[in-house]
Amino acid sequence: MSTLPEPTPVSQPYWDALREHRIRIQYSPSTGRYVFYPRTLAPGTLADDLEWREIDGAGTLYTYTIARRPTGPPWAEKVPQLLAVVQWDVGPRVSTELVDVDPDDIRIGMRVAPVFCDEDGITLLKYRPDHV
């Protein structure tokens, strides 16, 4: 069993962009809002006008947890895991993992920047503190 995400026809443009170290998510012109996770219809209105747009991925740490015990057998050697939700500046939130940070230095509301992690044929989007 693979622990890596498996792109679907709906999510493929997101994964293709990550492979190029870019972030593309959907935008609904009729609602004027970005949408994430990838889907076929805009949430709330069911408009079929979703289009893919590139974002810079800048955001703020919305919440996190430190998993000091493995969340499953494939992660037995990868503890602690710094599991997080990032609020993108453009609106939606994304579930992710924090890297390049000491757990004691994590603060809700801190600015974070994207990190593209190439792993076994897929690129994962993770985040690190943005020390700008």
N, C-alpha and C positions, 0 to 999 in steps of 0.2 A: 504494500500500500504506500503510495506516494504522499508525502506531507506537503508537497508544493501545490499551489493553486493550479487548476486546470481551466484555461480560457474556454469560454463558450462563444458561439457566434455573436451574441450580444456584447460580450465583454472584450472580444478580440482587439478592437482598436485601442483600448486602454493598455493592454499588455504589449501590443506592438509598439506603442509610444514609449513605454517604460524600457523596452529593449534598446531604444535609441536614446535613452537617458533624458526623456522628455515626459511631461505629464499632460495627458489629454483626458478631459472628462466631458460629460454631456451638459448642454445648455439648452434651455427652453425659451425661445424668443417670446412666446405668448405669455409666459409667466415672468420673464425677465430674471430667471434664477438658474444657477448651476445646479446640477443634479448628480448625486453619487449615492449609490452604486449604479453601474450601468443597467439600463432597463429599456423597454420598448416604448413606453408611454410616460409622459410627465406625471409626477405624483400630484394628486389633488384634482387636476383638471382632465387627466387622461388624454391630453393633447398629443398628437403624433408628430410633433415638430422638433424632436430632440436632434441636436447636431453636436458634433465633437469640436471642442475648442481647447487650445493649449493654455495651461495656467503655469505660474511659476512655482506653485507648491508651497509658498511661504505660509506659515500659520502659527498658531498658538497651541500649547499643550492644554487640552480640555480636561483630561483625566488620565490616570495611569494606575498600574498595579505592578508590584515587584513579585514575580513568581520565583520563590526561592527553592521550590520543589519542582521537578519536571512536570510540565503540563501534559506529557505523554512520553512513551518510550523513545521516539525519535529525538527528543530534546533532553535526554538524560545528561548529556555532557554540556548543555548550553544553559546553565543556571548561574546567576539569576537571569531570568528573562524579564526584560523591561517592556511590558505590554502597555500600549498607549492608544489614546484617541486624540487626534489632532484636528483642530478646527481650522480649516483653510480660510485664508483671508477672503476668498471669493464666496464663502458661505457654508458648503457642506462639511461634514466631518468624515474622517477616514480612520479605520482601525489599522494600527501599525505597531512597530517595535522601535524603541529608542536604542541608539548606539552611540559610542564615543562619549559616554557620560557616566560619572560615578553615581550610583543610586542615591547617595546622600545629597547630591547637588540638583536633583530633579525638583522642580517647582511647578505647580499648576499655574498657568498663565505665562510661562516662559516662552520666548520666541524660539521657534524651531525651523530648521532648514532640511530639505530633502536630501537623502543619500540613496543612490541607486546601487543595489547589491545584486550582482550577477551570480546566480546559483543554479547549477545543473540545467542550463538551457532556458531559464526564465529569469527575469529581472524583478526583484522585489523592491518596493518603496518603503524605506525606513527613514527615521528622522534623527537628527542630532541637534544639540543646542546651537542656536545661531548667535554667535558672539560678535555681532556687528557693532 
